[in-house]
Amino acid sequence: MIKFFLMVNKQGQTRLSRYYEHVEIHKRTMLEAEVIKNCLSRSKEQCSFIEYKDFKLVYRQYAALFIVVGISETEIMFNLDRVHIILDEMVLNGCIVETNKNRILAPLFVLDKMAES
């Protein structure tokens, strides 16, 4: 399950944040600061997966922005293909092309229907 989605610039400023579970405002600020610090301090040669508290961070740099997604560990371990599908539906060539939840999840629904048949 995706816990949150962040877009951060190279200076560490959050440009967009979206939380899919309730997190209090003051905890969001602390969480974002720690996540940003962890992602910005890594070199390009390091992998884009970071363990952080009870979930994994998956990040990618596009030009001057970092896209960071916080995902529960079980999603990465057991549903990595689904995570890739979701990100592919949202981001194309570094641009966010879709934000509608129903459209993003449509390919997953089709796969689920095919699996049931």
Secondary structure, DSSP 8 states (H G I E B T S, - for coil): -EEEEEEEETTS-EEEEEESS---HHHHHHHHHHHHHHHHTS-TTS-SEEEETTEEEEEEEETTEEEEEEEEHHHHHHHHHHHHHHHHHHEETTEE----HHHHHHHHHHHHHHHH-
